[in-house]
Amino acid sequence: MIKQAVGSTPVILGRKLTTTYHKGEMEDGRRYLEIDVDIGSSSAASSVVGLVQPATKSLVVDLAVLLEGIKQDELPEGLLGTVRMSNLDLSTYKYLDMDTGEVYTQDHAPMEVKAWK
């Protein structure tokens, strides 16, 4: 049932979900790129998360980050990285308040976060 709802066709998340990119440099000089994908920005994605949430402890999700080439000189496209997520327990998630930098557990999250859950 989950495979039917989610499917196996690749999707460009940056076109479907609100995505924020952060780049910076660490104290030791190494640079980083952080990509935040807001699943809640799409009602369809939120519905899928709600559907799979009870089964996440037995799911395996493979995610690849591909740099999309638009112009000829940007081709071939390049794979930036991959990640495999398995056996996720969504009941232990934490909420990061992007405005304050505060990290909350479910029990201590602001009211609007508890309402979202």
C-alpha positions as CSV (number, residue, x, y, z in Angstrom):
1,M,0.0,0.0,0.0
2,I,2.8,2.4,0.9
3,K,4.7,1.7,-2.4
4,Q,1.5,2.5,-4.3
5,A,1.1,5.8,-2.5
6,V,4.7,6.9,-2.8
7,G,5.7,5.2,-6.0
8,S,9.2,4.8,-7.4
9,T,9.4,7.6,-10.0
10,P,12.2,10.2,-9.2
11,V,11.0,13.7,-8.4
12,I,12.7,17.0,-8.3
13,L,11.9,18.1,-4.7
14,G,12.9,21.7,-5.3
15,R,10.0,22.1,-7.7
16,K,7.4,20.4,-5.5
17,L,8.4,21.5,-2.0
18,T,9.7,24.7,-0.4
19,T,13.5,24.2,-0.3
20,T,16.0,26.5,1.4
21,Y,19.7,26.3,0.7
22,H,22.4,27.4,3.2
23,K,26.1,27.5,2.5
24,G,28.8,28.5,4.8
25,E,32.2,27.8,6.2
26,M,33.1,26.0,9.4
27,E,35.8,27.2,11.9
28,D,38.4,24.9,10.4
29,G,37.8,26.3,6.9
30,R,35.8,23.4,5.5
31,R,32.7,24.6,3.5
32,Y,29.3,23.1,3.6
33,L,26.0,23.1,1.8
34,E,22.8,22.4,3.8
35,I,19.5,21.8,2.0
36,D,16.3,22.1,4.0
37,V,13.2,20.5,2.5
38,D,9.9,21.5,4.0
39,I,7.6,18.5,3.7
40,G,4.7,20.5,5.2
41,S,4.8,22.9,2.3
42,S,2.8,20.4,0.2
43,S,-0.5,18.9,1.2
44,A,0.2,15.9,-1.0
45,A,3.6,15.3,0.7
46,S,2.1,15.8,4.2
47,S,-0.6,13.2,3.3
48,V,2.1,10.7,2.3
49,V,4.0,11.3,5.5
50,G,0.8,10.8,7.5
51,L,0.2,7.6,5.6
52,V,3.7,6.1,6.1
53,Q,4.3,7.4,9.6
54,P,3.1,4.3,11.4
55,A,5.4,2.2,9.2
56,T,8.6,4.3,9.2
57,K,10.3,1.9,11.6
58,S,10.3,-0.7,8.9
59,L,10.8,1.6,5.8
60,V,14.0,2.2,3.9
61,V,14.2,5.6,2.0
62,D,17.0,6.2,-0.4
63,L,17.6,9.8,-1.4
64,A,20.0,11.1,-4.0
65,V,20.8,14.8,-4.5
66,L,21.5,15.6,-8.1
67,L,22.6,18.9,-9.5
68,E,20.3,19.5,-12.4
69,G,21.8,20.7,-15.6
70,I,19.8,23.2,-17.6
71,K,22.2,24.6,-20.1
72,Q,24.5,22.6,-22.3
73,D,27.6,23.6,-20.4
74,E,26.1,22.3,-17.2
75,L,25.8,18.8,-18.6
76,P,26.2,16.0,-17.7
77,E,24.4,16.4,-14.5
78,G,26.3,15.5,-11.4
79,L,25.4,13.5,-8.3
80,L,26.1,15.6,-5.2
81,G,25.5,12.8,-2.7
82,T,23.2,10.1,-1.4
83,V,21.7,9.1,1.9
84,R,19.8,6.0,3.1
85,M,17.3,6.4,5.9
86,S,16.0,3.3,7.6
87,N,14.1,2.4,10.7
88,L,13.1,5.9,11.5
89,D,11.2,6.5,14.7
90,L,9.2,9.7,14.0
91,S,8.0,9.8,17.6
92,T,11.5,11.0,18.6
93,Y,11.8,13.9,16.2
94,K,12.9,17.3,17.3
95,Y,11.8,20.7,16.1
96,L,14.2,23.4,15.2
97,D,12.8,27.0,15.5
98,M,14.5,28.7,12.5
99,D,13.9,32.1,14.0
100,T,15.4,31.5,17.4
101,G,17.7,28.5,16.8
102,E,16.0,26.7,19.7
103,V,15.6,22.9,19.5
104,Y,12.5,21.4,21.1
105,T,11.5,17.8,21.8
106,Q,7.9,16.9,21.1
107,D,6.9,17.4,24.7
108,H,8.3,21.0,24.9
109,A,7.6,22.2,21.4
110,P,5.6,25.5,20.9
111,M,1.8,25.1,20.6
112,E,1.8,25.6,16.8
113,V,4.2,22.6,16.4
114,K,2.1,20.4,18.6
115,A,-0.9,21.3,16.5
116,W,1.0,20.4,13.3
117,K,1.7,16.9,14.6
